[in-house]
Amino acid sequence: MEPWMRDAFWQGLWGGAFELVALGGVAAWVNFVYQRIQSRQQRRRDLIDEIDSFSQGLYKPRKLYQATLERPLAGALTGALTESERAALRAQRLHDCLSELTEAAGRFRALQVKLVPLFGFDVELFGYYLAIWRYLREIRRRMERGESLYFHHEGAESADAFYRLVDAFRYRVQVAPSTSERPSLLTPPPALLARMEARGEELYASYFAPRPAPAP
């Protein structure tokens, strides 16, 4: 083999090898980015599924509690019971509703552990989260006192403001940009926490607070 042919052969061999290494590096980087995107999307879908599970789990105790509160127990199953037995059954049902509410609230409380790594301390997102959390505390207080769960603007046939709030929170989880940074703490800095709480109060008021009467 002529020297020039040998040199060309080795140059082509090493050039091809370097190209393969470069292509392999690019492919590995693309795969890494793709896997990260897929992981974030899967975590987002899992979070949405948990929100749906929470809202479904809260539907029964709220409705059953309100129905038990408003209507006396009746029917073939309770017709033979004494008044004291009916009262005990009613109290048990109300207690069961409170227990189911507490269980659903616990699941919702755990969502923040997944919100922070995925979205960081997003003020708007956590504003919705804190508004829902305040609602849960309020209806728990009402259940413990045997009060109606209907707010001033609600009734049996009206739209459910709570589920409108949950739907808005769910939508925010769908569209909020994920963060590439990992917050080192689960508790935000005090100034940021104050902004989140203030936004939560605003959102809660927009769904549940009484509207001021129009000026005459």
MODELLER restraints for C-alpha pairs under 7 A, 6 or more apart:
rsr = mdl.restraints
at = mdl.atoms
rsr.add(forms.Gaussian(group=physical.xy_distance, feature=features.Distance(at['CA:48:A'], at['CA:170:A']), mean=6.45, stdev=0.5))
rsr.add(forms.Gaussian(group=physical.xy_distance, feature=features.Distance(at['CA:51:A'], at['CA:170:A']), mean=6.93, stdev=0.5))
rsr.add(forms.Gaussian(group=physical.xy_distance, feature=features.Distance(at['CA:54:A'], at['CA:104:A']), mean=5.87, stdev=0.5))
rsr.add(forms.Gaussian(group=physical.xy_distance, feature=features.Distance(at['CA:54:A'], at['CA:107:A']), mean=6.77, stdev=0.5))
rsr.add(forms.Gaussian(group=physical.xy_distance, feature=features.Distance(at['CA:54:A'], at['CA:108:A']), mean=6.47, stdev=0.5))
rsr.add(forms.Gaussian(group=physical.xy_distance, feature=features.Distance(at['CA:57:A'], at['CA:104:A']), mean=6.09, stdev=0.5))
rsr.add(forms.Gaussian(group=physical.xy_distance, feature=features.Distance(at['CA:58:A'], at['CA:101:A']), mean=6.16, stdev=0.5))
rsr.add(forms.Gaussian(group=physical.xy_distance, feature=features.Distance(at['CA:58:A'], at['CA:104:A']), mean=6.06, stdev=0.5))
rsr.add(forms.Gaussian(group=physical.xy_distance, feature=features.Distance(at['CA:61:A'], at['CA:97:A']), mean=4.48, stdev=0.5))
rsr.add(forms.Gaussian(group=physical.xy_distance, feature=features.Distance(at['CA:61:A'], at['CA:100:A']), mean=6.10, stdev=0.5))
rsr.add(forms.Gaussian(group=physical.xy_distance, feature=features.Distance(at['CA:61:A'], at['CA:101:A']), mean=6.16, stdev=0.5))
rsr.add(forms.Gaussian(group=physical.xy_distance, feature=features.Distance(at['CA:65:A'], at['CA:94:A']), mean=5.79, stdev=0.5))
rsr.add(forms.Gaussian(group=physical.xy_distance, feature=features.Distance(at['CA:65:A'], at['CA:97:A']), mean=5.91, stdev=0.5))
rsr.add(forms.Gaussian(group=physical.xy_distance, feature=features.Distance(at['CA:66:A'], at['CA:148:A']), mean=6.56, stdev=0.5))
rsr.add(forms.Gaussian(group=physical.xy_distance, feature=features.Distance(at['CA:66:A'], at['CA:149:A']), mean=6.68, stdev=0.5))
rsr.add(forms.Gaussian(group=physical.xy_distance, feature=features.Distance(at['CA:68:A'], at['CA:90:A']), mean=6.93, stdev=0.5))
rsr.add(forms.Gaussian(group=physical.xy_distance, feature=features.Distance(at['CA:73:A'], at['CA:86:A']), mean=6.88, stdev=0.5))
rsr.add(forms.Gaussian(group=physical.xy_distance, feature=features.Distance(at['CA:98:A'], at['CA:143:A']), mean=6.54, stdev=0.5))
rsr.add(forms.Gaussian(group=physical.xy_distance, feature=features.Distance(at['CA:105:A'], at['CA:136:A']), mean=6.74, stdev=0.5))
rsr.add(forms.Gaussian(group=physical.xy_distance, feature=features.Distance(at['CA:116:A'], at['CA:186:A']), mean=6.88, stdev=0.5))
rsr.add(forms.Gaussian(group=physical.xy_distance, feature=features.Distance(at['CA:117:A'], at['CA:182:A']), mean=5.80, stdev=0.5))
rsr.add(forms.Gaussian(group=physical.xy_distance, feature=features.Distance(at['CA:117:A'], at['CA:183:A']), mean=6.79, stdev=0.5))
rsr.add(forms.Gaussian(group=physical.xy_distance, feature=features.Distance(at['CA:118:A'], at['CA:178:A']), mean=5.47, stdev=0.5))
rsr.add(forms.Gaussian(group=physical.xy_distance, feature=features.Distance(at['CA:118:A'], at['CA:179:A']), mean=6.05, stdev=0.5))
rsr.add(forms.Gaussian(group=physical.xy_distance, feature=features.Distance(at['CA:119:A'], at['CA:177:A']), mean=6.81, stdev=0.5))
rsr.add(forms.Gaussian(group=physical.xy_distance, feature=features.Distance(at['CA:119:A'], at['CA:178:A']), mean=4.69, stdev=0.5))
rsr.add(forms.Gaussian(group=physical.xy_distance, feature=features.Distance(at['CA:119:A'], at['CA:179:A']), mean=5.11, stdev=0.5))
rsr.add(forms.Gaussian(group=physical.xy_distance, feature=features.Distance(at['CA:120:A'], at['CA:179:A']), mean=6.01, stdev=0.5))
rsr.add(forms.Gaussian(group=physical.xy_distance, feature=features.Distance(at['CA:120:A'], at['CA:183:A']), mean=6.25, stdev=0.5))
rsr.add(forms.Gaussian(group=physical.xy_distance, feature=features.Distance(at['CA:121:A'], at['CA:188:A']), mean=6.77, stdev=0.5))
rsr.add(forms.Gaussian(group=physical.xy_distance, feature=features.Distance(at['CA:123:A'], at['CA:195:A']), mean=6.88, stdev=0.5))
rsr.add(forms.Gaussian(group=physical.xy_distance, feature=features.Distance(at['CA:123:A'], at['CA:196:A']), mean=5.12, stdev=0.5))
rsr.add(forms.Gaussian(group=physical.xy_distance, feature=features.Distance(at['CA:125:A'], at['CA:169:A']), mean=6.99, stdev=0.5))
rsr.add(forms.Gaussian(group=physical.xy_distance, feature=features.Distance(at['CA:125:A'], at['CA:172:A']), mean=6.32, stdev=0.5))
rsr.add(forms.Gaussian(group=physical.xy_distance, feature=features.Distance(at['CA:126:A'], at['CA:196:A']), mean=6.05, stdev=0.5))
rsr.add(forms.Gaussian(group=physical.xy_distance, feature=features.Distance(at['CA:127:A'], at['CA:196:A']), mean=5.17, stdev=0.5))
rsr.add(forms.Gaussian(group=physical.xy_distance, feature=features.Distance(at['CA:127:A'], at['CA:197:A']), mean=6.46, stdev=0.5))
rsr.add(forms.Gaussian(group=physical.xy_distance, feature=features.Distance(at['CA:127:A'], at['CA:199:A']), mean=4.89, stdev=0.5))
rsr.add(forms.Gaussian(group=physical.xy_distance, feature=features.Distance(at['CA:127:A'], at['CA:200:A']), mean=3.97, stdev=0.5))
rsr.add(forms.Gaussian(group=physical.xy_distance, feature=features.Distance(at['CA:128:A'], at['CA:169:A']), mean=5.61, stdev=0.5))
rsr.add(forms.Gaussian(group=physical.xy_distance, feature=features.Distance(at['CA:128:A'], at['CA:200:A']), mean=5.87, stdev=0.5))
rsr.add(forms.Gaussian(group=physical.xy_distance, feature=features.Distance(at['CA:128:A'], at['CA:203:A']), mean=6.70, stdev=0.5))
rsr.add(forms.Gaussian(group=physical.xy_distance, feature=features.Distance(at['CA:130:A'], at['CA:197:A']), mean=6.77, stdev=0.5))
rsr.add(forms.Gaussian(group=physical.xy_distance, feature=features.Distance(at['CA:130:A'], at['CA:200:A']), mean=5.11, stdev=0.5))
rsr.add(forms.Gaussian(group=physical.xy_distance, feature=features.Distance(at['CA:131:A'], at['CA:200:A']), mean=4.60, stdev=0.5))
rsr.add(forms.Gaussian(group=physical.xy_distance, feature=features.Distance(at['CA:131:A'], at['CA:201:A']), mean=6.36, stdev=0.5))
rsr.add(forms.Gaussian(group=physical.xy_distance, feature=features.Distance(at['CA:131:A'], at['CA:203:A']), mean=6.08, stdev=0.5))
rsr.add(forms.Gaussian(group=physical.xy_distance, feature=features.Distance(at['CA:131:A'], at['CA:204:A']), mean=4.88, stdev=0.5))
rsr.add(forms.Gaussian(group=physical.xy_distance, feature=features.Distance(at['CA:139:A'], at['CA:149:A']), mean=6.15, stdev=0.5))
rsr.add(forms.Gaussian(group=physical.xy_distance, feature=features.Distance(at['CA:142:A'], at['CA:148:A']), mean=6.71, stdev=0.5))
rsr.add(forms.Gaussian(group=physical.xy_distance, feature=features.Distance(at['CA:142:A'], at['CA:149:A']), mean=6.65, stdev=0.5))
rsr.add(forms.Gaussian(group=physical.xy_distance, feature=features.Distance(at['CA:151:A'], at['CA:208:A']), mean=6.74, stdev=0.5))
rsr.add(forms.Gaussian(group=physical.xy_distance, feature=features.Distance(at['CA:152:A'], at['CA:210:A']), mean=6.50, stdev=0.5))
rsr.add(forms.Gaussian(group=physical.xy_distance, feature=features.Distance(at['CA:161:A'], at['CA:207:A']), mean=6.02, stdev=0.5))
